[in-house]
Amino acid sequence: MHIKKLSIPIFIFVLVMTAGSQPTAALAGRQEIQIAGRTMGTVYHVKVISAGESDGGILKAAIENRLIRINRSMSTFIPDSEISRFNALKQTGKPFAVSSDFMAVVTLARTLYRLTGGAWDGTIAPLVDLWGFGSTGATDQVPAPQTVSALLTRVGFDMIGIGPGDHLVKKNAAVTLDLASVAKGYAVDAVSRLIATKGYRDYLVEIGGEVFAAGRRADGRPWRVGINRPDRSAAFNAVYKAIDLSNRALATSGDYRNYFEADGRYYGHILDPRTGYPVTNGVVSVSVTADTCALADGLATGIMVLGVEKGLALVNGLDHVECLIVVRDSGGRLIDHLSGAFLPE
């Protein structure tokens, strides 16, 4: 029997107060502007602290224009987006011109691919579709091994060349890109930079659960965010851990919201690009803090594949990056594995 679980995003929650405390009034002259909307198939929330009069409507228009440009570049659901046109290209060696946004994300994608030894791979979409977790819809079936092997020939970020100018080339005509696991993080970073250019120093940007926080809240306290409890039965707003965040990004990846069951076994949507199969290392959630949300976003997914030992070794070798890896043991208990300076409560 096959049972499909609905895909629900892994959420990070902005906590307005610490446990057991009462809300604190804003400091004199500081007010919070709240902006929200939809983008990239999910929702976004922005909180900006202003020391005087500010027009939230003008700021929201600027934010949404920026998000529209990014989505028009990297959405595989828009037929004439940059990424869709690149994927439709069937020629090898032909230069394909891209925007600065697209080039920035592809360059980061190459870095993530190399850092993780292929555990993160932006060309994995054919396998994701095969397992029923992609844009083609659910199949609720375990694919045949020969089909997985055939699609692996189309997976591998080294099949994409990045030119000295703003262009890409395909080394395999069948290779395609899906940058969803870093595009939201990149959008968080882009909106954060936009807000900073408007002169704001204290703000929080969240898109689909990925967060960047700068400065402090209106009451002078640090921004505080909560990480969703990594249980299939947990409420979407159940907080597992909380962390203070300032001038840092936080992203979480997990396998407990998007999966199917076949013959008594669960298959999660996190696939190992090197084997073509869902990971089975017991990791149920990874949260990463970094200087940028795009990097945190990609690393969270890559570490889900690498597992505890290799994931911690990777993070401990990177500057300004920390992580929380949660593993479910054979008895169903959640076990935390933290890098040196990741300090949740």
Residue pairs with C-beta under 8 A, 6 or more apart in sequence:
1 261
1 262
1 263
2 140
2 141
2 260
2 261
2 262
3 140
3 260
3 261
4 132
4 138
4 140
4 260
5 232
5 257
5 258
5 259
5 260
6 257
6 258
7 133
7 257
7 258
7 269
8 236
8 257
8 258
9 42
9 208
9 209
9 257
10 209
10 228
10 252
10 253
10 254
10 257
10 285
11 209
11 228
11 236
11 237
12 206
12 209
12 210
12 211
12 225
12 226
12 227
12 228
12 250
12 251
12 252
12 287
13 225
13 226
13 227
13 228
13 237
13 239
14 45
14 47
14 204
14 206
14 211
14 223
14 224
14 225
14 226
15 224
15 225
15 226
15 239
15 242
16 23
16 224
17 23
17 24
17 224
18 224
18 242
19 242
23 219
24 219
24 220
24 221
25 219
26 32
26 218
26 219
27 218
27 219
27 220
29 51
29 52
30 49
30 50
30 51
30 202
30 218
30 219
30 220
31 49
31 50
31 54
31 218
32 47
32 48
32 49
32 50
32 217
32 218
33 46
33 47
33 48
33 49
33 50
33 54
33 56
33 59
34 45
34 46
34 47
34 56
35 45
35 46
35 47
35 48
35 56
35 59
35 60
35 63
36 43
36 44
36 45
36 46
37 43
37 44
37 60
37 63
37 64
37 67
38 44
39 64
39 67
39 68
39 71
39 187
39 207
40 67
40 70
40 71
40 75
40 183
40 184
40 187
40 207
40 208
41 77
41 208
42 184
42 207
42 208
42 209
43 207
43 208
44 63
44 67
44 187
44 191
44 205
44 206
44 207
44 208
45 204
45 205
45 206
46 60
46 63
46 191
46 195
46 203
46 204
46 205
46 206
47 203
47 204
47 217
48 54
48 56
48 59
48 195
48 200
48 202
48 203
49 200
49 201
49 202
49 203
49 215
49 216
49 217
49 218
50 200
59 195
59 198
62 194
62 198
63 191
63 194
63 195
66 187
66 190
66 191
66 194
67 187
67 191
69 101
70 101
70 183
70 186
70 187
70 190
71 78
71 81
71 187
72 78
72 81
72 82
73 81
73 82
73 83
73 99
73 101
73 102
74 81
74 82
74 83
74 101
74 102
74 105
74 179
74 180
74 183
74 186
75 81
75 83
75 84
75 183
76 83
76 84
76 87
76 125
76 135
76 178
76 180
77 135
78 84
82 98
82 99
82 102
83 102
83 177
83 178
83 179
85 96
86 96
86 98
86 168
86 176
86 177
87 176
87 177
89 96
89 170
89 173
90 173
91 170
91 173
92 169
92 170
92 171
92 172
92 173
93 169
93 170
93 171
94 169
94 170
95 163
95 165
95 167
95 168
95 169
96 167
96 168
96 169
96 170
97 166
97 167
98 106
98 166
98 167
98 168
99 166
100 166
101 186
101 190
103 162
103 166
104 186
105 179
105 182
105 183
105 186
105 294
106 122
106 160
106 162
106 168
106 177
106 179
107 162
108 182
108 186
108 294
108 295
108 298
109 122
109 157
109 177
109 179
109 182
109 298
110 157
110 160
110 162
112 120
112 122
112 182
112 295
112 298
112 299
112 302
113 120
113 121
113 122
113 157
113 158
115 299
115 302
115 314
115 318
116 299
116 302
116 303
116 305
116 306
116 314
117 306
118 156
118 157
118 273
118 274
119 272
119 273
119 274
119 302
119 303
119 305
119 306
119 310
120 181
120 273
120 298
120 299
120 301
120 302
120 305
121 155
121 156
121 157
121 273
122 157
122 177
122 178
122 179
122 181
122 182
123 154
123 155
123 156
123 157
123 159
123 160
123 175
123 176
123 177
123 178
123 273
124 155
124 178
124 271
124 273
125 134
125 135
125 176
125 177
125 178
126 151
126 154
126 155
126 176
127 148
127 151
127 152
127 155
127 271
127 273
127 276
128 134
128 178
128 269
128 271
129 135
129 136
130 139
130 143
130 147
130 148
130 151
130 276
131 139
131 143
131 267
131 269
131 271
131 278
132 138
132 139
132 140
132 141
132 260
133 258
133 269
133 271
134 178
138 260
140 260
140 262
141 262
142 262
142 267
148 276
148 277
149 276
151 276
152 276
153 172
153 174
154 172
154 174
154 175
154 176
155 175
155 273
155 276
156 172
156 175
156 273
158 171
159 170
159 171
159 172
159 175
160 168
160 169
160 170
160 171
160 175
160 177
161 168
161 169
161 170
161 171
162 168
163 169
181 253
181 297
181 298
181 301
182 294
182 297
182 298
184 207
184 208
184 210
184 293
184 297
185 210
185 249
185 251
185 292
185 293
185 294
185 295
185 296
185 297
185 298
186 293
186 294
186 297
187 207
188 205
188 206
188 207
188 210
188 211
188 212
188 249
188 293
188 294
189 212
189 249
189 292
189 293
189 294
191 205
191 207
192 203
192 205
192 212
192 214
192 293
195 203
195 205
195 214
196 203
196 214
200 214
201 214
201 215
202 214
202 215
202 216
202 217
202 218
203 213
203 214
203 215
204 211
204 212
204 213
204 214
204 223
204 245
205 211
205 212
205 213
209 228
209 251
209 252
210 249
210 250
210 251
210 293
210 296
210 297
211 225
211 245
211 249
211 250
211 251
211 293
212 248
212 249
212 250
212 292
212 293
213 223
213 225
213 245
213 246
213 247
213 248
213 249
213 250
214 246
214 247
215 246
215 247
216 222
216 223
216 246
217 223
222 244
222 245
222 246
223 244
223 245
223 246
224 242
224 243
224 244
224 245
225 242
225 243
225 245
225 250
226 239
226 240
226 241
226 242
226 243
227 239
227 240
227 241
227 242
227 243
227 250
227 252
227 285
227 287
227 324
227 344
228 234
228 236
228 237
228 238
228 239
228 240
228 252
228 254
228 285
229 235
229 238
229 239
229 240
230 240
230 254
230 256
230 284
230 285
230 326
230 328
230 334
231 238
231 256
231 334
232 256
232 257
232 259
234 256
240 285
240 326
240 334
241 287
241 324
241 336
241 344
241 345
242 344
242 345
243 250
243 289
243 342
243 343
243 344
243 345
245 289
248 289
248 290
248 291
249 289
249 290
249 291
249 292
249 293
249 295
249 296
250 287
250 288
250 289
250 293
250 296
251 287
251 288
251 290
251 293
251 296
251 297
251 299
251 300
252 285
252 286
252 287
252 288
252 300
253 270
253 285
253 286
253 297
253 300
253 301
253 303
253 304
254 284
254 285
254 286
254 304
255 268
255 269
255 270
255 278
255 279
255 283
255 284
255 285
255 304
256 268
256 284
256 285
258 268
258 269
259 266
259 267
259 268
259 269
260 266
260 267
261 267
267 278
268 278
268 279
269 278
270 278
270 279
270 301
270 304
270 305
271 277
271 278
271 279
271 305
272 278
272 279
272 305
273 305
279 304
279 305
279 307
281 305
281 307
281 308
281 327
282 307
282 327
282 328
282 329
283 303
283 304
283 307
283 308
283 311
283 325
283 326
283 327
284 326
284 327
284 328
284 334
285 324
285 325
285 326
286 299
286 300
286 301
286 303
286 304
286 311
286 323
286 324
286 325
286 326
287 300
287 323
287 324
287 342
288 295
288 296
288 297
288 299
288 300
288 303
288 315
288 321
288 322
288 323
289 296
289 321
289 322
289 323
289 342
290 296
290 299
290 320
290 321
290 322
291 320
295 321
296 321
299 314
299 315
299 321
299 323
300 323
302 311
302 314
303 311
303 314
303 315
303 323
303 325
306 314
308 325
308 327
308 337
311 323
311 325
312 323
312 325
312 337
312 339
315 321
315 322
315 323
315 339
316 339
316 340
321 339
322 338
322 339
322 340
322 341
322 342
323 338
323 339
323 342
324 336
324 337
324 338
324 339
324 342
324 344
325 336
325 337
325 338
326 334
326 335
326 336
326 337
327 334
327 335
327 337
328 334
328 335
329 335
338 344
